[in-house]
């Protein structure tokens, strides 16, 4: 089964199937036992239908229901686009930062920029360059000229570059540091930086 069907009828059926499965999980267990990651796929499925309002509704549900969930980069990429398409540019800008904190390679990949493999601490496979390069083409194609222009403007904005350089520098320090206490201090700085954009 492909991650994202092409036929709108099949996309709608997939959305209904995932939403019903999540409801059943909660009804059965009293919590969501979503090992498959359906919660990350629903937003992108709505976006593939160009149902940006439906996507926003789902993302708001996700944010409320999974408040401690770190999310997933492709999901956040679609979240940015949904916010942009529904006119919420300030929140879209924040989501660009949050996506950048998850994966420094994904937005450059969408913009067609060759990003070298950075000598940083990645922490998880979600943060690695390969993960960005494996982003489904269907999701990349959703970014039309105007949306890419917005993404490009925010990405190369001096404010964004300053934040990105600060974040990258901290990850580089973490990558080469072995002392437990020093690493703890760097991790706190990273956490504080991220908290400023939630």
N, C-alpha and C positions, 0 to 999 in steps of 0.2 A: 504494500500500500504506500503510495507516494505521500510525502508530507503535506503537499498542497495540490489538490485536484485543479484542473483547468476549467472544467465545465461548471458554470454558475449553479446549476441544479445540484451537482455533486458537492459543491462548496457549501451550499445551504443545508444539504443533508448532513454533512460533516459537522457543521455548527450545531445543528439540532441534536445530533448524536452525542457530541462532547458535552453540551449543556445538560442534557438529560442524564448522562453518566455522572457528572459532577453533583447534580441534585440527588441522585440515587446514593452516591457515596456519603453525602452529608446526612441523608435520611437514615441510612444504615448504621453509620459509625458515629454520627454526631460531630464529625470533622471530615476534611477532604483528604482522601488517601490517593492523591494524584501522582502515582509513580511514573505514569506515561508522560506527564507534562502538558496535559490538555489545556490547562490554564494559560500556558504560554502561547499556544497555537490559535486560540479563539480570536484574539485581537487581529493578528495577521489575516486570518480567514475573512473577517469582516472587511478588512482593508482591500483584500483581493476582489471583493464585490463592489468596491468603491462606496461602501456603506460606512462613511466616516463617523456619522452620528451613532450608529450601532457600535462601532469600534470604541468610541469615547465612552459610551455607556458601559461596555465590557471593561475597559481599562479602569474606570471609576470603581466598578465592582471589585476588580482585582486589587486595587489600591486599598480598599476598605477591608476586604476579606483576608488578604494575604499581606498585611501591613509590614511584617518582618521578612517577607520574601525578597531576595536580592534581584529577582527578575531574570530576564534572558535577553541578550543583545538584539537578536532579530525582532523580538517582541517590542523592545524599546524603539527600534528603528521605525516600526510601524506606528508606534505611539506618537513619535515626533511628527510623522506625516499626517496622522489624523488630527493632531492639534493644529498643524499648519493649515490643513484644508478646511477646518472649522473656524479659522480666524483667531485662535488663541496663540498668538505669536510669542508672548512672554513665557507661557508655560512650555511651548515648543522649544524655546531656547534653553530652558532649564533641563528639559529632557535630553537635549543634545549633550549638555554637560554630564548628565547621569549616564548616558550611553557611552560617552568618552571614558568615564570612570570604570565602566565594565570592560570595554575593549577599545584600546587606542587605535586600532587598525581598521575598524568597520566603516567609520564615516569616510576616511580617505579612500577606501575601496569603492564605496558608493560614488564618490566624486571622481573616480578614475585616477587617483593620485597613488604613485608607487611609494609605499611606506616601507622602509627597511625594518628588519626584525630588530627591535630595540633591546639593549642589554639591561632589561628591567626584570623585577620580580613579577611573574605573571599570576602566581597563586592558584589559578584554576585554568582548565582548558578553555573556558569561556573567554578568557582574557588574551588568548594566544592569536597570533597572526593567522594561522591555519583556520581557526574558527571563523574569522572574518572572511577569508577567501572562499569558504564553503557556504556562504550565505546564498540561499536559493535565488536563482536568477529572476524568478517571478516577483520577488520582493524588491529587487534592484530596479526592475522595469517600471514599478509603480511611481518612481521618482521622475516626474516630468520636468521640463526645462525650468519652469518657475519655482518648483519645489527645490530643485537642485541649486538654483540661484540663492534661495534663502539659506539653505544648508551651507553653501560655500561662503556666504557673507558672514554667517555666525562663526564658522570654523576658523576663518582667517581674520576675524575681528581681533584687534590687539588685546582686548580683555580676555577673550577665549585663549589666545596664544599664551598670555601670562599665566593663566590657570593651568593650561596644559603643560607648560614648561615646569611649573612648580610641582605638579603631580608626577610628571615623568622623572624629575630630579629625585623626588622622594622614593619612587620605585627603584631607581638606580641605586640609591643609597641602601635600600633594603636588600637588594640583590647581592650586594657585596659585604653586608654586615653579618657577623656571626654571633656577636655578643647579645645575649638574651635581653638585657635591660635596654641596650641601645636600640635593638629592633622594636621593643615595646614602645619606646619614645617615638620612633618613626611611624609605626602603625597608628599611634594616637594622632599624629599630625595629619596622616592620610585620612583618618576617620573625621577629624575636625574639618578638613578641607571639603570632603564630600557632604558633610552635614550642612554646610553653608549654602548648598544648592538644592535642598529638598523643599 
